[in-house]
Amino acid sequence: MLILGLDTALANCSAALWRDGRVLAHRSLAMERGHSESLMPMVRDTMADAGVAFTALERIAVTVGPRSFTGVRIGLAAARGLALACGVPLVGVTTLAAVAFAAARASSDRRPVLAVLDAGRPDLFVQIFGPDLAERSQIAALAPEAAAAMVPDGPVLIAGNGAARLRPFLGGRGNVAFAPGSGLPDAGEVAALAATLTPQATLPRPVYVHPPYAKLPGVKAGEKAK
């Protein structure tokens, strides 16, 4: 299966072309802003690097959050347009699932994974996955001490760019391992994970854990728009 993976959800922008267990081409840039200007040229260059036409694509995968409101929407908009133009299914992958998947694949043993991402606020986005990467909890936004309380008993792998903020609250537990790397989602892993999923009948939507900052003009804080 030939899959184009995209990620713009955090402080990175990446595109990757994946086929049957191997990344054929990959582009990535670290950035806090500028995803909208960088993503489509990156997609073009990735396809050119692999020498593959867009008509050959069989699936497109994209991160859907949680994290950057703007970044997630940029990636989703681009992915939806490409999927429509190519006539292929679109698969949404959460940032936490992508991080957990990458960490589990790089680990030498099978153990539960606690994915932890910096929420850009005092809290962290956290979710627990089993050794088979099945979800064992819902995505939550928690203070570091509350997130540490979610760490299951027994061996566990902690992955994600929020792991360093979690470490001081673990009490020196000896059965905790930390995944190496940046702790950010990557388009190559997003595509590989999407290959294991069944596309939904409806288009993927952004995953927001915090309420959006924006509100309609004239609507006061705490009020609902009529």
Buried (B, 14 or more C-beta within 10 A) or exposed (E): EBBBBBBBBBBBBBBBBBBEEEBBBBBBEEBEEEBBEBBBEBBEEBBEBBEBEBEBBEBBBBBBBBBBBEBBBBBBBBBBEBBEEBEBBBBBBBBBBBBBBBBBEEBEEEBBBBBBBBBBEEBBBBBBBBBEBEBBEEBBBBBBEBBBEBBBEEBBBBBBBBBBBBBEBBEEEEEBBBBEBBBBBBBBBBBBBBBEBEBEEEBBEBBBBEEEEEEEEEEEEEEEEE
